[in-house]
Amino acid sequence: MLLAKLALGFCATVTVAGAYTFHEGVMQVDEDQHDGRRVHVWVPAAIVPMAMRVIPNRHFDHALAQAGPWLPTLRALTKELKRYPEALLVEVKDGSQHVSVRTQNGKLLIDVTEPGEDVHVACPLGMMEDVASELEAKAPGA
């Protein structure tokens, strides 16, 4: 009976931890090359801002120098994009090349198709807003 209670407690803990980890969705980067090579990276979106909290600030100096002035704009943009759950932002077609940037179900989707490879990126807007907030907090003078 004790073993059953321990197993139930473990399963409940894993379920709650899994639900928390995936509550913001999944960030996906998929690259498919026509020669058969594939790269697929799926990361729970909640992990990215958490990881940023434990990485020392000195590792963000270059990113803050480049993106620092644009962080308030990024945060405002992601907040506004949440109001448009299904919106095509940019679409460019040039011969056999195609680029599409759109929002769908709370994610920013970037799709690039060209001869030889396809790249698809799905990034939850909530995660982008959290990353901008974390970087703003790490900025000098914050």
N, C-alpha and C positions, 0 to 999 in steps of 0.2 A: 504494500500500500504506500509506503514511504517513497519507493522508487517511482511509482505512478505520479505522485504529487510533485516530485522533483522534475520528472519529464514534462508534466503539464506546465509547471512554472517556467521551465526552459523554453518550451514552445511558445508560451505567451510572451516571454521576453523577446524572442527572436521575431515574432509577428509584430510587436509594437515597434521594435527597432527598425524592421524592414519598412513598415508603414511610414515612420518618421523620415527615413532616409529617402524614400521615393515620393514623398508628398508633393514636392515641387516638380516632379517629372524627371526625365532623363535627358541629358545632353548627349547628342549623337553626332559622330563624324564618320561618314562612310565614303570610302574611295574605292571605286571599282575600275580597274584598268582592263582593257579589252584583250590583253595578253594573258588574262587569268589571275593576275595578282589582285588581292583585295586587302583592304585595311578597314576594320570596323572597330570603333572605339565608342563604348557606351558607358557613361559615368552618371551616377545619381546626382542631380543638380544640387541637392542640399550639401553635398560633400565639398563642393568648390569653395563657398564662403567659409565653411568650417576650416578647411585646410589653410585658407588665407590668414586665419587668426593665429595659427601656430607657426607660420613661416616668419622668420625674423624680418623686421622692417627694412634692413639694408638690402634685401633681395628685391625690393620693390622700387628702389631709387630710380632705375632707368625707366621703368614703366610709368612712374609718377611724373618724371621729367617730360616724357612724351605725351601722356594722356591727361595729366593733371588738369590743365585748363578746360578740358572737354568733359570731365566727369559729371558736373552738374547738368550739362546738356544731355549726356547719356542717361542719367537717372530720370530726368524729365521726359525724355523720348520714350523710354521703356514704360514709364507710367502711362503715357498717352497712348502708346500702341496697344495696351491692354484693353482700351475702349473699342478697338477694331479687331474682333476675333477672326475675321476672314477678310483680309485685305491684300491685294496685290500692290506692292510698293514700287518695284522696278522689274521690267522684263525687257531683255535685249536679245534679239535674234539676228545673227549674222551668218548666213550660209548654214553650215552644219554646227555652228556653235550657238549655245543657248544659255542665258543666265537669268535666273528668276530669284527675286527677294520678296518674300511675303510673310504674312502672319497667319497662323492657323492654330486654333485651340490654345492660345496663350504661349505659343512658341514663335520664334523668328526662324523661318526656313530659308536657307540659301541653297539653291540647286544650280550646279554648273555642269553642262554637258558639252563635250567636244569630241571630235574623233580621237579615239584611243583611251579616253577616261571619262568617268562621271564622278562628281564630288557632291555630296549632300550633307549639309550641316543643319541640325535642329537644336536650337538653344532656347530654353525657357526664358521668357521675359522677366519673370520674378528673380531668376538667378542673375540675370544681367543687372538688374536693379540692385540686388544684394552685393554683387561684386563692385559696382560703382560706389556704393556706400562704404564698403570695406576699404577701398582704395582712398576715398576721401578722408576716412578716419586715420589712415596711415600717412597722409600728406603732412609735410613739415608745417608746423603752426596750427595743426588741427587739434 
